[in-house]
């Protein structure tokens, strides 16, 4: 088991975008280390956001999010955002040859991507 490192979480939170931090304490909250949540909330407070801002982000951005059986959101196959749709796509070999059909997860920004753009997968499932 990996040991929780609060200093590493603080460094990561300071380097992360506000949108990413808001996604973590809303859509991904139930899959996070419980001790990390207050650190992220403190970083958001340092940036001038309060609980009302977190709840507003959740209402505006997490209503249609698809959740895993464990309760936290699926991650988009193309970025770090929570997924709002899952559908069949292709796993590409070297970005050149489609070799394996698979379920892909899409955030609101990537949901309308054409199939040919499904070559790059940055996030893990």
N, C-alpha and C positions, 0 to 999 in steps of 0.2 A: 504494500500500500504506500502511496506517495504521501509524504509528510506535508502538512499545510504550512506554507511559508507566507506569513502576512506581509512581509516586506516586499516579496515578489509581487503579491497582489496589488499593493500600493503603487509600486512602480508601473505595473501594467495598466492600472486604472488611470494614472496620470498621463500615460502615453496614448490612451484610447480616446476615440471620438466620443462626444456626448451622446450621440445617437446609439453607439455600440453599448455604452454603459446603461442607457435607458432600456435597451433591448434585454440586457442581462438581468436587470432587476425586475423585469416584467415577464417577457415571453420565456426566458431561460431560467428564471428564478428557482423553480422546483428541482432543477438538475444541478444547481450550484452547491458548492461547499457552504454550509450555513454561516461560517465565520467570515466568508468573503463578502456577504451582502452588506453588512454595516460599513465595510471599507469602501465599497462602491457607492453606497448612499452618501457617505461623508465626502467623497470626491465630487459627487453631483452637487452637494450643498456648497462645497468650496467654489464651484462654478456658478453658484447663484440659483440653483434649482431646489425646489422643496417637494414635499410629498404630493402636493396638488399637481405639480408639473409631471411627476412620475405617473400619477393616476390619469392625467390628460393624455400622456404618451400611450399608456396602455389602452385607453378607450379609442384613440385615433388610429393606432397602429397594430394592435394585437387582437382586435375583435374577430377577424377572419383567419387567424393563425391556426395551422394544423398542429395538433399535439401528438407526441409519441404516447404509447401506453403508460410510460413512466410519468407523464404529466407535463414535460417541458416540450417546447416547440421543435419541430424539424428545422434544420438549418438549410438555407438555400444552397443548391449545388454549385452556385457561381459566386456567392459572396457570404458575408456573415449574418445577413438579415434572416428573420424568421420566415419560414415558408407559408404560403397561402394556398398553394396548389401542388399536387403531385401527379405526375403522369409518366407514361413510358417515353424513354429516350434511348440513346445509344452511348455505350462506353467506347471511346475511340482509342486505337492503338497509335501512339505517336502523333495524335492529332490528324492522322491521314486516313485510317481505315476503321469503319465501324465494326466492332467485333462482338459486342455483347449487349443485348437489350437489357435495360434496367429501369427501375423507377427513379425518376429525377424529381427533386424538390425545387420549387421556384418561389422567390419572394415576389412582392407586388411589382417591383421594378423589372424583374426578369421573366415574369409570367407570359409575356407576349413574344419571347425570343423565337425566331424562326429555327426549325430543326437543324439547319446547317451550322448554327452558332453553338451547338451543344458539344463542341470539341474540347473546351477547357473546363476542367473541374478543379476548383481551388479549395473547396471546403470538404471536410470528411463527413460522412453520415454518422 
